[in-house]
Amino acid sequence: KYGGEKALYTSEISAPIQNPNVKKVFVLVSGVGTPRNWTHSMKGNSTECCAELMEIFIKVLYPDITVVRIHSDTNILRYDENITFATQELMPCIDSYRDANARGEPYPDEKRIDSTTATRDSLERNEYNPDWRKFVSVTYSFADGSSARTHAIQAALRPYRPTYFHFWQLKTFWHESKITD
């Protein structure tokens, strides 16, 4: 819970930063788009390498954070392709962490089930905790990017009521070396 002086002096804050029992998962979404210059390769307009570098950086500085990279080879500038990406790739990943938390099961990055020794009883699911919203929080951070991508992801994340951080930097500065027109 946020706000008021009371929240500062009690344990009502939902997930304190230094709590060792909090599972921290950083989902890095990367993709490709049609470049401004049609002679350039779409692979050259990809953010996948940037996501790989960010993963290394995060793992070195914050080893307690789990990093999951999801790359989309669909065009990030097309709204319909972003909806497909968000519903078929991004949300199943986030939902799997939510479901594991709500059922008290191992998280997707912790599962190591050997199919030859797994029994029917060991694969049964625990009861689902309907109060998962108290224990799961999502923060969505983006910088620039296509409006089709950001809108599709925002719409898909709506059930999580995410906190948003928007870091704004125009690609125009990179291409044209100017801040304003």
FENSUL-V368288 format. One record per backbone hydrogen bond with DSSP energy under -0.5 kcal/mol. NH is the residue of the N-H (numbers start at 0). CO is the residue of the C=O. Records with the same first field share a line. If there is no record, write none. Layout:
NH = CO ; CO
This chain:
6 = 2
7 = 3 ; 4
8 = 4 ; 5
9 = 5
18 = 15
21 = 18
22 = 20
23 = 21 ; 63
24 = 22
25 = 65
26 = 24
27 = 25 ; 67
28 = 26
29 = 27 ; 69
31 = 71 ; 73
32 = 44
37 = 35
39 = 36
44 = 41
45 = 42
46 = 30
50 = 46
51 = 47
52 = 48
53 = 49
54 = 50
55 = 51
56 = 52
57 = 53
58 = 54
59 = 55
60 = 56
61 = 57
64 = 61
65 = 23
67 = 25 ; 65
69 = 27
71 = 29
72 = 70
75 = 31 ; 73
77 = 74
78 = 76
81 = 77
82 = 78
83 = 79
84 = 80
85 = 81
86 = 82
87 = 83
88 = 84
89 = 84
90 = 85
92 = 88
93 = 89
94 = 90
95 = 91
96 = 92
97 = 93
98 = 94
99 = 95
100 = 96
101 = 97
102 = 98
103 = 99 ; 100
104 = 99
109 = 106
110 = 106
113 = 111
114 = 112
116 = 113
117 = 113
122 = 118 ; 119
123 = 119 ; 120
128 = 101
129 = 127
131 = 128
133 = 130
134 = 131
135 = 131
139 = 162
140 = 138
141 = 164
143 = 166
148 = 75
149 = 145
150 = 146
151 = 147
152 = 148
153 = 149
154 = 150
155 = 151
156 = 152
157 = 153 ; 154
158 = 155
159 = 156
160 = 156 ; 157
162 = 137
164 = 139
166 = 141 ; 164
167 = 165
168 = 166
172 = 169
173 = 169
174 = 170
175 = 171
176 = 172
